[in-house]
């Protein structure tokens, strides 16, 4: 399976994802990690809140092996605001998460060139463009990820659903069958910006035949959000998640809420990705689940799954512990099978790490889309930095019935124009 995935991934434009830590640094030592060495503090910021406990456990293991090192790992859902605030205050973390393309580009002047690190020749080829600026490589890629609608197979069977939807009309039929069976279709976390303003709103951009070209035209003012061919389909899906879900209350639910309700069997679907497997199985270890791509029109050939190398670890070039931070990343690669794969349950972005059946059903379904070459890019990684949070505001207003569709589109375009002018 791994060989097939790697072969296919090289043809897919893969982009950027989520965890956190805060901080400054103690004086460093370059003499290794012996017990007699001076204490060194590595401060890490990570936004992958769904695996917070796994990250903390990994940090504890590293400290046990390296008694001169203290790792302060902060995982936060308010990542983008917090990391910028810390850098502005002169207290930037030593290692922090970055996303492909735009994010790496924006941060590049603050990052350490990792091109010559010992693990760099083991990264999958498709992870390289998103972390490269002017020939320098600034990231440690964490995982290959994809997202769609995660569904409860037992509730689908209970509603008499025998075929997964591949068109917008079929998705509506699925929702109607669930409604007739007295089953709530969705719990969505639209209080979490990345669920609504980033991942869901990515779809109409990603569905463009030439997504990168379309976004480039938008930067130049030659195209607008209203020109996206599947924008109506996006709003149709958004309407379904509200109408067949929690209604306007959806804007008050976050990632934890949506996963909890889904894993407890209260709803049949959530819009999430492979990273949610650990959060779901923690609540319901035996849950019978799968994942399918979200359709935006009635052409089944267009229905594909967004797949990307979601996140990288980067090192702050002004850190006082650059050498120790590099050593930590080397250790994480050397132990990647244990932590990235077995613990984090991620599909690794390194050629010398192996995917396993233990990654679960969501990874298996993602692999099917990879094998069938039915994948989309993570277009949001080409957007102006930080815009997904801003996009979320008018989309929440639409969900809350404060804006109609036309008003929401006007406001979304205004946000784009303001970001591009800066």
N, C-alpha and C positions, 0 to 999 in steps of 0.2 A: 504494500500500500504506500509506503514511504517514497519508493522510487517513482511511482506514478504521480504522487502529489508534487514532488520536486520538479518533475518534467513539465507538468502542467503549470505550476506556479511561475516558471520562468517566462511564460507568455502572458501572464496577468500583471497588470500594473497594481502593485500592492502598496497600501498606504498605512496610516497610523493608529492608542487606547489607554490604561487607567490605574494609579496607586499613589502614595504620598509620604513624605517626611520633611522635617524642618531643620534648618540650623546652620551653625558655624562650625569651627573646627579647633581642636586642640593642636599644640605643636606636634609635628610629625617626626617619625623616625624612619630612616631608610635601611635599618639593620635587621629587618625581618620581624617576626611576631613572637619572640621569646618572652618568657614571663618577666625577665629583667628589663625589657625594653620600656621606654617611656610610653605612657598611655596615649592613645590616639583615638579621636572621636570622628567617625564618619557619619555625616548627617544625610539621610536619604529622603527624598520626597516621592511619593507614589500615589497614583489615583485609582488603583484597582481595589476598590473597597470590598468587592465580593470575595477577595482572598486575603483579607487583612490578617487573619490568624495564621495563614500559611506563610505570609511574608515575615511576620514576627517570629515564627518558629525557625525559619531559615536564618534570620539574623542572630537568633540565640545560638544556633549551631555554629555559625561562623565565629561568634565570640568565644565559644567553648574551645574551638580549635586555635584561636588567635587571642590569647589572654591579654595582649597589650592593646586590643582594639575594642572600642565601645561603638556599637552601631545604634544610632537613634533613627528609627524608621517610623515615619509618620505617614499614614494612609488617610487621604481625605477626599471627600466628594466635592469640596470647594477648591479644587486643585488650581485651576488657572488663575483665579484671583489671588490665592494665597502665595503661589510661587512668584508671581510678579511683585507682590507686596514685599516679600522677603528680599528679593534682589534690590528693589528700590530702597530698602532700609539698610543695604549693605550686609545683609545676613543671608545670602543665598546658600542653598544646600550644596553639598559636595557632589552628590549624585542625584539626578532628578530625571523624571520621565519626559520624553519629547515624542511628538508625533511626526510622521513622515512629511516630506516636502515643505509646505509653508511653515510649519512649526520649526523644523530643523533649520530652515533658511533664516527665520526670524531670530533664532537663538544662536546662530553659528558664531558670531563674534565673541560669544561668552563660553564657547565650548572647546574642549581639548580634542585635538586630532587623534583619532584612535586607529588610523590606517595601518599602523605597524604592530598592533597588538597581536599576540599569538593566536587568538581565536578568530581573527578577521577572515582568514582564508577558509573558514568552515561555515560562514553564513550562507544561506541560500541566495542564489544570484538575484532573485527578484526583490530582496530586501535592501540591496545596495543603492539603487537610484534615489530612494526616499530619504536616505541619510547622507547623501553626498552633496557637498557644496564646493565648487571650484576645485574639484578633484580630491578633496579631503573628506574622510569618512568620520562622522561624528556620533554614531550610535551603536549600541549593543542591542540587536533585535531580540525581542522576547518571544513572539509567538505568531503563528498564522491563525487568523480568526475569521469567522463569518457569522452573519446574523440573519434572522427572518422571523417567522412566527413559530415559536415553540408551542407544541400542542399536546394535550392529554389524550393519548390513544384510546383509553378506556371510555372517556366521555364522548369522543367522536363515535366510537362503536355504539354506545348507548343511544346516540341520536341517529343512528342508521347511516352514518357517513362512511362510505366505502372507498371514495376516491379523494385524494388531496387536491385542493383547488389549484388550477394553473392559470386561471383567468379571473378578471374582476367579477364577472357574472357568476362564476363558480364559487368565488369567495362569498358573495352575497347569499347563494344557495346554502352554503355551509352554515352561515350565521342564522338563516331562517330555520334550518333543521335543528340547530342547537336551541333556538328560542322556543320552537314547538315542543321540544323535549324538556323545557323548563330549566335549561342550562344557560348560565351567563357566559357569553363568549369571551370577554376580555377583562383583564385588570391591567391597566397601563400606568406606567410611572411618569406621567407628564410633568410632575414637579421636578424631576431630574432633567436638566437641560439636554444632556447627551442622548436621552431616550427619544425626545421629541425634536428638538432643534438641530440635532446632529445626525443621529442614525436614521430616523424616519424621514426627515427632510432631505437626507442624502439621496433618497431613491429617485426623485424626478431628475436630478442632475446625473446620477449614474446610469439611468435608462437612456440618456441621449446616445445616439449612434457614435458620436465623437464627443465624449464627455469632456476631455481635456480641451479640445478645440472650442467647445461651447463656452466653457468657463473662461478661456482666454479672450473670447469675444466680449464676454461680460465685463472683464477687467478693462477692456478698451472702450466700453460703452457702445459696442456694436450689436449687443443683444441684451435682453432683459429677462428677469425671472418669469415674466408672463409668457415668454417665448418657449419655455420648456414644454416639450411635446406631451409629456405625461403629468403635467401639473394638475389637471383636473382629476386624473386617476389618484394622485397623492391625496387630494382633498376627499375623494370618495372613500379611500381606505381610512383616513383620519376620522371621517364621519362614522364609519362602521365601528371603529374601536370605541367611539363615544356612545353611539346609539345602541349598540349591542353589548355595551359594557357598563361602566359606572356613571355614565352621563357626565354632567359638568363637574361632578366630584372628582373626575379623573385628574384634574389639574392639582389636586391636593395629595395625590399618591406619588411616592418616590420608588426607586428601584427595590428597596427592601419590602415595601408594601405590596408591590405587584407580584414579586416572587413568592412572598408568604401566602397570598391569596391563591395563587396558581398551584403551589406545592401542596396546599391544604385541600385541593380539589374543588375550590369555590368557583373557579373559572376555567374555561377550556383552553385559552390561549394567552400568550404574552409575546410582545415584540422584544426579543432578546437574542443573545448569541451564545456561542459555545462556552464562553466564560461563566455562564450562569449555572452550569451543571453542578458545581460544588454547593452553591447556595440552595439549589433545589433538593439535591439528595441529602443535604444536612437535615432538612425538614421531613422529607419523605424518601427514604433510601430505596424503596422498591417501586417508585413511580414509573409508569409505562409512558415514556415521552418520545417525541421526535421533533424534527424541525423542517419547515418547508419555506421556499422563497415567496416573497410577498408580490403578488401581481398588481400591476398598475393599469393594465389594459386587457383587451380580450384576445390578444395574440399570445398563445402559450409559448411560442418560440422566444418571446421577449422576456419571459419570466425567469429571472436569474437571481443568484444569491450574491450580495456584496461580500467580497473576500479580500483580506489584506493583511500585511504585516502591520499590526496595529500600533505597537508602541516600542520605543527604544529607551534604554538607559543612556544618559549622557553625563559627562563629567564637567563641572564648572571649572574653567581654566584659572579662575582666581582662588580656587580652593587651596588651603594650606596643606591638604593631604592628597594631592593628585596621585602620588606613587601608591599610597595605600588604597586609594579608590580604584586604580587600575588593577591592583592585586586582587581586590574583591571581585571585580568583574571576571577576571581570569578564573578565579575559584568558582564563581557561579556557572561559568561555562563548563568547567571540568566536572562539576556536580549537577549539571543541567538535567540529566536523566532523573535524578532523585527529586529535584525541586521543580523545575519548569514543567516536566512531563508528569511524574508520578504524584507530586504534591499539588501543583497549581492546576493540573489537568489541562495543560495547553498543548497544542500541536506545535512542536518546536520549529524555530526558524534557523536551525543549524543542521548541516548535512550529516554530522556525526552523532546526532541524537535521534532516537527512534520513536515513532508514534506506536502506541500499543492499543489493544482492544479495551484496556482499562480506562481509556479516555471517554468511553461511554457512547450512548446513542446519538448525541448531538454532533460529535466529531465524525461518527460514521455517516450521518446524513450529509454533513458538509463535504465529506470525501466523495460522495456520489456526484455532487454538483461539480466538484473539481474534475472528476474522471470524465464527466459529460461535457466539460468545458462550458458550463452554464454559470459563469461568474461575472460579476460587475466590479468596478473599482470603487474604492472608498473616496468618492469625489470630494467629500467635505475636507479632506486633507489638502485640497488645492484652493480652498476658500481663504479669504483674509483671516489672519490669526484672531481668535477669540470671537468670531462672528456667530458661531453656533449658539452661544449664550444669548446674544442679542436677538437672533432669529426666534428663540424660544418665546420671547415676550409677546409678540403679536400672534404667534400660533396658540399660545395659552389663552390669549384674549378671544381668539376664534372658538376654541373649545368651550370657553366660558360664556359664549354667545354675546360678547361685547363688540366683536367685529363680525361682519359678514365676510364672505370669501374675497370680494373685490377689495374691501378695506384692508384685509390681511395682506394681500398681494402688494398693494400700494406701500404698506408699511415695511414689508420685507425688502422691496426694491429700494426704499429710502435708506434702510440700514446698510444695504450693499453699497449704495452710492457714497454714503458717509465714510465707510470703512476704506473704500478704494481711494477716496480723496486724501486720506490721512498719510 
